[in-house]
Amino acid sequence: MSKTKQFDLASLLSEPLLLNTKNYINGKWQKAVSQQTYEVINPASGASIAGVANSDAIDAANAARSAKKAFASWQLTTHRERANLLEKWHQLIIEHTDDLACIMTSEQGKPLAEAKAEVGYGASYVKWFAQLAMQLRGDILPNSVPGRLQTVEKRPVGVVAVITPWNFPFAMLARKIAPALAAGCTVVVKPAEDTPLTALAMAKLAEMAGFPDGVINVVAASREQTAIAVDAWLKDVHVKKLSFTGSTQVGRYLAERAASSLKKLSLELGGNAPFIVFEDSDIDAAITGLMAAKLRNGGQTCVCPNRIYVANAIYDEFASRLVDKVAALKVADPFDDDTQIGPMINQKAIDKISGHVKDAEAQGGIILCGNIEPREGLFFEPVVIAEAHNKMALFSEETFGPVLPLFRFSSEEEAIEEANNTEYGLAAYFYTQDHRRIHRVKAQLQAGVIGVNEGAVASEVAPFGGVKASGYGREGSHYGLDDFLQITYVCEGNLY
């Protein structure tokens, strides 16, 4: 793909001020200290959208210094003041949904309708944590000694470093930043190198909402510079918490580096979700749920079903009906109104998807629909593969693309054993109409998120996070606020 073409994003926006290419530090829009920039590419066309600040350790350190200074006063603001600012931010996000979606589709490639839905989903977290900010409270403990008052206070942890992936560039930021601000923390943000423009647009709206200087800081960096920038935060003792969504490999590295300064961590890492369809399932409902869970964002989500287990008794019928649905999907430019699958994020993603499909076919997998070769550019047709088995690469590796491998199983015990046969434990799904089976299966699945007869499980009121190699910590719900708070016990004596 040629990168000499230009994608005119500004002309598509009703509010051009949302298109920013500089870092946002201490309430000011700044170039990288080095003056370097890197290109953000439209994955659908290969055209350059913009040159964005390519930050290094100095920029990251400046952002952390700004956040530390702002924390001194921000932590003392009233809960109502924080809630009001979050409510204002939410209002501005809703008002600018179309522009935010347009920016997101341009740099990430998901269909425009999906991008709009993501803005709404991310905004729900801002609204939720605005409301939770007013509910922060501690405890008065039972008196153990006469004349003593024992209380528990919940205080903000301090400066929080937020590192987010490219697949949900708006929602992932919203559900990390909003609880941090509600708790009284300040943040330094490093968005994914492929999708910084969405994060910078969010920062612009936060500026418009009136957040004090230094409370929110965003630095962009290329793939080559990201480790350098983030390393500055890992070394900084004033950065008290790290919230990361991304691969398990990177998560392990961050955990090791953060250990030296004992930072608090929230890690939402890789997944390898099973999707089990028992013989008594409503097949049409199961296929609808699978399509929603698997093919959102072209299969580029961490909770996508990666292994689809179908009972022998209904395997052929399920496969046939699924192929009818998948083969009818439209793969096209994400700005087309009826597009259902847009481009993948980059060539590396295409190579992995294609490699998994070819490996599966070489090992006896039967391609029921789709093309094993990518289309021109970064487009890849959804592929359904029958007779998948555990020796295929797609069994143990997260494909992160529109590939649906169908595994067979004979018994409930086998399905559960195979579903848990992975180091990951982010999400799991199963379909059955047997209520006793529901309770048996959900009790044994090793996952932080379980969908029972439901493929779309995300909600701002629910805790999101994994077990095993999928990480720890929770986002969303009231549990998501706890991760940005520390407990302080206060004992007052000689009161009477």
TORTOR-592984 format. One line per 10 residues: number of its first residue (from 1); for each residue x, z negated, y of C-alpha. Coordinates in nm, 3 decimals, padded with zeros to 5 digits. Layout:
NUM = X/Z/Y; ...
END
This chain:
1 = 00.000/00.000/00.000; 00.127/00.085/00.346; 00.155/-00.203/00.590; 00.200/00.019/00.895; -00.174/00.055/00.956; -00.346/-00.190/01.189; -00.674/-00.368/01.119; -00.857/-00.424/01.448; -01.013/-00.764/01.382; -01.060/-00.859/01.748
11 = -01.312/-00.578/01.800; -01.532/-00.722/01.525; -01.561/-01.068/01.684; -01.823/-01.176/01.935; -01.583/-01.452/02.046; -01.232/-01.302/02.052; -01.084/-01.641/02.148; -01.121/-01.740/01.783; -00.844/-01.498/01.686; -00.522/-01.692/01.734
21 = -00.173/-01.623/01.606; 00.019/-01.920/01.749; 00.055/-02.271/01.611; -00.174/-02.543/01.747; 00.036/-02.851/01.822; -00.051/-03.142/02.052; -00.345/-02.952/02.198; -00.137/-02.647/02.291; -00.101/-02.299/02.142; 00.268/-02.245/02.075
31 = 00.492/-01.981/01.924; 00.725/-02.088/01.646; 01.041/-02.237/01.794; 01.239/-01.961/01.624; 01.008/-01.701/01.782; 00.963/-01.553/01.434; 00.634/-01.411/01.310; 00.507/-01.272/00.981; 00.232/-01.023/00.901; -00.112/-01.121/00.778
41 = -00.245/-00.836/00.563; -00.597/-00.716/00.497; -00.609/-00.700/00.114; -00.879/-00.434/00.107; -00.674/-00.177/00.298; -00.318/-00.305/00.315; -00.334/-00.287/00.694; -00.170/-00.546/00.917; -00.415/-00.777/01.093; -00.173/-00.973/01.308
51 = 00.172/-01.122/01.338; 00.142/-01.500/01.305; 00.387/-01.778/01.394; 00.638/-01.825/01.112; 00.711/-02.196/01.135; 01.008/-02.391/01.006; 01.110/-02.757/00.980; 01.133/-02.797/01.358; 00.774/-02.682/01.413; 00.652/-02.903/01.130
61 = 00.839/-03.203/01.270; 00.690/-03.139/01.615; 00.343/-03.133/01.464; 00.403/-03.460/01.279; 00.541/-03.623/01.595; 00.232/-03.512/01.784; 00.002/-03.649/01.512; 00.187/-03.982/01.504; 00.157/-04.022/01.881; -00.215/-03.933/01.874
71 = -00.281/-04.173/01.586; -00.197/-04.473/01.803; -00.511/-04.418/02.011; -00.729/-04.220/01.767; -00.736/-04.504/01.513; -00.886/-04.728/01.783; -01.173/-04.495/01.872; -01.519/-04.612/01.779; -01.686/-04.477/01.471; -01.955/-04.330/01.692
81 = -01.699/-04.140/01.900; -01.550/-03.985/01.586; -01.895/-03.904/01.451; -02.001/-03.739/01.777; -01.692/-03.518/01.784; -01.741/-03.417/01.421; -02.106/-03.337/01.497; -01.999/-03.120/01.790; -01.742/-02.945/01.572; -02.011/-02.885/01.310
91 = -02.243/-02.736/01.572; -01.973/-02.496/01.694; -01.890/-02.392/01.337; -02.254/-02.306/01.271; -02.280/-02.116/01.599; -01.974/-01.908/01.511; -02.051/-01.850/01.143; -02.043/-01.471/01.170; -01.704/-01.463/01.343; -01.550/-01.716/01.103
101 = -01.679/-01.516/00.807; -01.543/-01.195/00.955; -01.197/-01.349/00.999; -01.207/-01.488/00.646; -01.314/-01.160/00.486; -01.048/-00.971/00.679; -00.757/-01.182/00.557; -00.887/-01.307/00.220; -01.101/-01.019/00.094; -01.412/-01.197/-00.032
111 = -01.743/-01.019/00.035; -01.881/-01.094/00.378; -02.194/-01.261/00.240; -01.976/-01.497/00.035; -01.763/-01.572/00.340; -02.073/-01.668/00.539; -02.184/-01.891/00.254; -01.842/-02.056/00.251; -01.865/-02.133/00.621; -02.199/-02.302/00.561
121 = -02.058/-02.491/00.264; -01.753/-02.606/00.459; -01.968/-02.705/00.756; -02.174/-02.929/00.526; -01.863/-03.143/00.472; -01.809/-03.180/00.846; -02.171/-03.290/00.885; -02.152/-03.523/00.586; -01.841/-03.704/00.703; -01.973/-03.727/01.058
131 = -02.257/-03.929/00.907; -02.025/-04.133/00.684; -01.808/-04.224/00.984; -02.095/-04.445/01.099; -02.109/-04.622/00.764; -01.752/-04.745/00.739; -01.759/-05.116/00.669; -01.556/-05.391/00.511; -01.653/-05.715/00.334; -01.680/-06.087/00.394
141 = -01.555/-06.263/00.083; -01.697/-06.582/-00.066; -01.529/-06.885/00.086; -01.274/-07.042/-00.149; -01.143/-07.311/00.086; -01.335/-07.505/00.356; -01.253/-07.387/00.707; -01.131/-07.046/00.593; -01.272/-06.696/00.656; -01.167/-06.421/00.414
151 = -01.247/-06.061/00.506; -01.160/-05.711/00.391; -01.098/-05.435/00.643; -01.075/-05.060/00.576; -00.817/-04.895/00.799; -00.700/-04.533/00.831; -00.383/-04.456/00.636; -00.220/-04.277/00.932; -00.088/-03.923/00.964; -00.215/-03.694/00.686
161 = -00.047/-03.370/00.580; -00.301/-03.113/00.459; -00.190/-02.813/00.251; -00.457/-02.567/00.142; -00.489/-02.252/-00.074; -00.595/-01.900/00.020; -00.903/-01.869/-00.200; -01.130/-02.092/00.012; -00.949/-02.098/00.347; -01.238/-02.258/00.536
171 = -01.406/-02.493/00.289; -01.087/-02.650/00.155; -00.974/-02.737/00.506; -01.313/-02.874/00.609; -01.343/-03.109/00.313; -00.992/-03.247/00.378; -00.982/-03.263/00.757; -01.333/-03.399/00.813; -01.293/-03.718/00.604; -00.945/-03.775/00.748
181 = -01.079/-03.764/01.103; -01.383/-03.974/01.014; -01.153/-04.241/00.872; -00.945/-04.248/01.190; -00.646/-04.047/01.065; -00.474/-03.761/01.243; -00.370/-03.445/01.058; -00.097/-03.184/01.029; -00.217/-02.871/00.851; -00.028/-02.595/00.670
191 = -00.280/-02.329/00.563; -00.199/-02.078/00.291; 00.039/-01.808/00.407; -00.213/-01.533/00.323; -00.498/-01.687/00.524; -00.379/-01.871/00.837; -00.621/-01.704/01.079; -00.923/-01.893/00.945; -00.744/-02.226/00.990; -00.636/-02.137/01.343
201 = -00.996/-02.037/01.427; -01.110/-02.377/01.300; -00.853/-02.543/01.525; -00.985/-02.344/01.822; -01.336/-02.472/01.755; -01.202/-02.827/01.724; -01.032/-02.780/02.062; -01.364/-02.660/02.205; -01.538/-02.962/02.053; -01.311/-03.191/02.251
211 = -01.086/-03.359/01.995; -00.796/-03.531/02.174; -00.457/-03.361/02.181; -00.254/-03.418/01.865; -00.541/-03.529/01.643; -00.545/-03.188/01.471; -00.225/-02.982/01.441; -00.191/-02.650/01.255; 00.133/-02.471/01.173; 00.148/-02.135/00.996
221 = 00.435/-02.019/00.778; 00.520/-01.732/00.548; 00.566/-01.776/00.176; 00.942/-01.799/00.226; 00.918/-02.057/00.506; 00.640/-02.276/00.364; 00.865/-02.496/00.152; 01.094/-02.555/00.450; 00.804/-02.658/00.675; 00.634/-02.879/00.418
231 = 00.963/-03.043/00.321; 00.986/-03.182/00.673; 00.660/-03.369/00.613; 00.769/-03.488/00.270; 01.077/-03.647/00.426; 00.892/-03.792/00.726; 00.812/-04.160/00.671; 00.545/-04.139/00.942; 00.340/-03.897/00.730; 00.153/-04.145/00.514
241 = -00.062/-03.920/00.297; -00.052/-03.573/00.149; -00.364/-03.384/00.046; -00.291/-03.067/-00.149; -00.497/-02.806/-00.331; -00.304/-02.551/-00.534; -00.113/-02.497/-00.855; -00.013/-02.776/-01.092; 00.348/-02.662/-01.072; 00.358/-02.710/-00.695
251 = 00.156/-03.031/-00.724; 00.414/-03.184/-00.955; 00.691/-03.089/-00.712; 00.507/-03.245/-00.418; 00.438/-03.564/-00.614; 00.806/-03.598/-00.701; 00.919/-03.540/-00.342; 00.653/-03.768/-00.195; 00.757/-04.055/-00.423; 01.065/-04.139/-00.215
261 = 00.848/-04.244/00.079; 00.556/-04.365/-00.137; 00.301/-04.140/00.029; -00.058/-04.163/-00.079; -00.154/-03.844/-00.265; -00.465/-03.640/-00.334; -00.387/-03.348/-00.566; -00.650/-03.093/-00.667; -00.456/-02.869/-00.902; -00.501/-02.589/-01.155
271 = -00.788/-02.546/-01.395; -00.869/-02.384/-01.727; -01.241/-02.446/-01.743; -01.437/-02.400/-02.066; -01.793/-02.264/-02.061; -01.982/-02.346/-02.382; -02.301/-02.168/-02.484; -02.472/-02.340/-02.777; -02.705/-02.156/-03.013; -03.015/-02.323/-02.865
281 = -02.933/-02.219/-02.508; -03.153/-02.014/-02.279; -02.929/-01.706/-02.292; -03.050/-01.556/-01.964; -02.998/-01.887/-01.783; -02.652/-01.923/-01.936; -02.551/-01.573/-01.824; -02.683/-01.640/-01.472; -02.484/-01.963/-01.460; -02.174/-01.794/-01.596
291 = -02.191/-01.516/-01.339; -02.222/-01.772/-01.059; -01.938/-01.987/-01.190; -01.701/-01.711/-01.295; -01.734/-01.424/-01.051; -01.764/-01.598/-00.716; -01.472/-01.481/-00.502; -01.386/-01.228/-00.773; -01.296/-01.501/-01.019; -01.036/-01.647/-00.784
301 = -01.148/-02.009/-00.791; -01.000/-02.313/-00.961; -01.332/-02.408/-01.127; -01.394/-02.061/-01.273; -01.466/-02.060/-01.646; -01.147/-01.930/-01.802; -01.255/-01.965/-02.166; -01.614/-01.877/-02.265; -01.717/-02.027/-02.599; -02.029/-01.877/-02.756
311 = -02.194/-01.994/-03.077; -02.164/-01.746/-03.363; -02.540/-01.731/-03.406; -02.595/-01.578/-03.060; -02.253/-01.428/-02.992; -02.343/-01.058/-03.019; -02.667/-01.091/-02.825; -02.499/-01.293/-02.551; -02.213/-01.043/-02.523; -02.451/-00.748/-02.499
321 = -02.661/-00.904/-02.224; -02.354/-01.020/-02.036; -02.202/-00.672/-02.038; -02.521/-00.528/-01.888; -02.492/-00.771/-01.595; -02.118/-00.743/-01.541; -02.102/-00.363/-01.565; -02.361/-00.337/-01.287; -02.152/-00.528/-01.033; -02.029/-00.333/-00.732
331 = -01.656/-00.351/-00.663; -01.592/-00.223/-00.311; -01.486/-00.295/00.045; -01.586/-00.656/00.122; -01.749/-00.554/00.450; -02.003/-00.337/00.265; -02.339/-00.514/00.253; -02.394/-00.480/-00.120; -02.037/-00.549/-00.238; -02.021/-00.819/-00.506
341 = -01.650/-00.809/-00.592; -01.389/-00.749/-00.324; -01.013/-00.704/-00.355; -00.780/-00.955/-00.514; -00.552/-01.140/-00.276; -00.221/-00.962/-00.343; -00.020/-00.755/-00.591; 00.107/-01.062/-00.773; -00.252/-01.154/-00.856; -00.325/-00.801/-00.978
351 = -00.018/-00.805/-01.202; -00.122/-01.132/-01.365; -00.481/-01.021/-01.425; -00.373/-00.685/-01.566; -00.112/-00.854/-01.781; -00.369/-01.091/-01.931; -00.610/-00.809/-02.011; -00.342/-00.592/-02.172; -00.208/-00.887/-02.372; -00.558/-00.967/-02.498
361 = -00.620/-00.607/-02.604; -00.283/-00.591/-02.779; -00.375/-00.902/-02.976; -00.708/-00.771/-03.104; -00.936/-00.833/-02.810; -01.214/-00.579/-02.769; -01.278/-00.453/-02.416; -01.657/-00.439/-02.384; -01.663/-00.327/-02.020; -01.428/-00.282/-01.728
371 = -01.100/-00.102/-01.684; -00.774/-00.255/-01.802; -00.593/-00.081/-01.517; -00.650/-00.188/-01.154; -00.804/00.053/-00.909; -00.608/00.187/-00.616; -00.513/-00.100/-00.388; -00.597/-00.452/-00.492; -00.932/-00.389/-00.660; -00.992/-00.484/-01.023
381 = -01.313/-00.419/-01.216; -01.460/-00.719/-01.401; -01.362/-00.709/-01.769; -01.549/-00.863/-02.062; -01.330/-00.920/-02.369; -01.477/-00.994/-02.712; -01.299/-01.170/-03.000; -01.072/-01.374/-02.776; -00.850/-01.629/-02.951; -00.594/-01.901/-02.879
391 = -00.282/-01.686/-02.911; -00.375/-01.480/-02.606; -00.210/-01.565/-02.276; -00.548/-01.605/-02.110; -00.624/-01.900/-02.338; -00.358/-02.123/-02.185; -00.292/-01.961/-01.846; -00.537/-01.955/-01.557; -00.620/-01.587/-01.502; -00.764/-01.628/-01.151
401 = -00.950/-01.300/-01.162; -01.264/-01.125/-01.293; -01.184/-01.148/-01.665; -01.444/-01.292/-01.903; -01.300/-01.364/-02.252; -01.555/-01.455/-02.522; -01.442/-01.699/-02.791; -01.647/-01.779/-03.102; -01.729/-02.123/-03.238; -01.922/-02.250/-03.539
411 = -02.004/-02.615/-03.468; -02.051/-02.859/-03.185; -01.740/-03.049/-03.292; -01.531/-02.730/-03.283; -01.660/-02.635/-02.938; -01.572/-02.974/-02.791; -01.230/-02.978/-02.953; -01.146/-02.632/-02.823; -01.286/-02.705/-02.477; -01.050/-03.003/-02.450
421 = -00.756/-02.811/-02.598; -00.579/-02.769/-02.264; -00.360/-02.975/-02.036; -00.610/-02.917/-01.755; -00.930/-03.101/-01.679; -01.086/-02.985/-01.355; -01.424/-02.839/-01.453; -01.625/-02.777/-01.770; -01.967/-02.621/-01.829; -02.210/-02.609/-02.119
431 = -02.559/-02.482/-02.189; -02.803/-02.629/-02.438; -03.171/-02.724/-02.451; -03.108/-03.020/-02.683; -03.116/-03.337/-02.471; -02.939/-03.545/-02.733; -02.662/-03.288/-02.747; -02.631/-03.301/-02.368; -02.539/-03.669/-02.383; -02.306/-03.625/-02.678
441 = -02.114/-03.336/-02.527; -02.083/-03.455/-02.168; -01.944/-03.787/-02.292; -01.660/-03.609/-02.473; -01.558/-03.335/-02.230; -01.235/-03.413/-02.047; -01.304/-03.288/-01.696; -01.360/-03.429/-01.350; -01.656/-03.196/-01.285; -01.913/-03.110/-01.553
451 = -02.194/-02.858/-01.517; -02.483/-02.902/-01.762; -02.711/-02.598/-01.765; -02.574/-02.523/-01.418; -02.297/-02.293/-01.300; -02.290/-02.372/-00.926; -02.197/-02.740/-00.912; -02.028/-02.788/-00.573; -02.189/-03.017/-00.315; -02.068/-03.222/-00.020
461 = -02.245/-03.530/-00.161; -02.061/-03.509/-00.495; -01.701/-03.610/-00.575; -01.475/-03.317/-00.658; -01.145/-03.348/-00.844; -00.980/-03.330/-01.183; -00.818/-03.527/-01.462; -00.506/-03.464/-01.670; -00.287/-03.191/-01.519; -00.565/-03.094/-01.278
471 = -00.465/-03.379/-01.050; -00.616/-03.694/-00.905; -00.809/-03.808/-00.602; -01.158/-03.697/-00.504; -01.298/-03.486/-00.222; -01.651/-03.494/-00.090; -01.903/-03.777/-00.133; -01.831/-04.129/-00.013; -01.538/-04.139/-00.257; -01.371/-03.868/-00.051
481 = -01.358/-04.098/00.251; -01.192/-04.377/00.051; -00.887/-04.158/-00.011; -00.804/-04.172/00.362; -00.840/-04.549/00.395; -00.625/-04.845/00.306; -00.753/-05.192/00.226; -00.637/-05.486/00.436; -00.724/-05.842/00.340; -00.740/-06.092/00.629
491 = -00.740/-06.466/00.571; -00.820/-06.690/00.871; -00.761/-07.061/00.821; -00.827/-07.391/01.002; -01.148/-07.264/01.156; -01.309/-07.611/01.146
END
